[in-house]
Amino acid sequence: MSHLDEFVMHSASTLLRLLHEYFAVKDFIDPSEFDIKEIDWKKVVADDRHMQDVNLIIRYMPECIPFDVRALFFTKTI
């Protein structure tokens, strides 16, 4: 069972995407400011129990995960 609520993720992702497009794409702030830095991504990648939550984040808020981590999840999934 996922710890993240898909409805909340879907609802929040719309607002987050609008903010990301407005601020990061127009070079007002560094796009990496949207990265979730409080998560130790190496531990999450190593633990398959969190994959459902990570897949939700990747589906709804990919701009919050650093690119190298997204690439790591992609290669792990394949």
N, C-alpha and C positions, 0 to 999 in steps of 0.2 A: 504494500500500500504506500502511496506517495505521501510525503510530508507536506508537499506543496499543493495548494488548492488550484486546480486548473482554471476555474472561473476567475479567481483573483489574478492569476498570471495573465490570462487573456485580457482582462479589463485594464490592468496596469500596463501591459505591453503597448497598448495604443498610445497612452500618454507618454510613456518613456520614449517610444519611437518618434513622436512629434518633437519632444525636447531634444533628442539626439540629432534629428535632422536640422532643427533650427539652430542649435548652438554649435554642434561639432562640425557639421557640413559647411557652415558658413565661417568656419575658423574663428569663432568667438572663444572657444575653449578647446583644449586638447581632447581628442576622442577617447584617450585612455582614462579620462576622468570618470567615464561611465563604467569602467571595469569594477567588478566586485572584488575588492582587495582583502576582505575579511575572511575569505575562504582559502584554505590551504589546498590548492587545486591538485597538487601531486598526491596527496592522501586520497582525495576524492577519485582521482583516476585509478588509483590502485585498488579501491574498494568497490566491487560491483554492486553492493547494496544501494549505492547512491545513484546508479545510472538512470533510474526512472525520473528522479528529480532533475538531474542534469539534462536529460532529454527535454524536459518541460522548459527549462531555462533556455536551452539552445533553440527550441521551437519558437518561444514567445519573446525572448529578450537576448538574442545572440550578441548584441552590442555590449552586453554587460560581462561577457566572458572574453578575456584576452585572446587574440587570434591564435597564438601558439598553443594555448590550451584547447581551443576549438579544434585545431588541426590534430592534436593528440587524441581527443575524443573520437574524431572522425576515423583516424587510422585504427584505433582500438575497436571501433564498431565494425569496420570492414575486416 
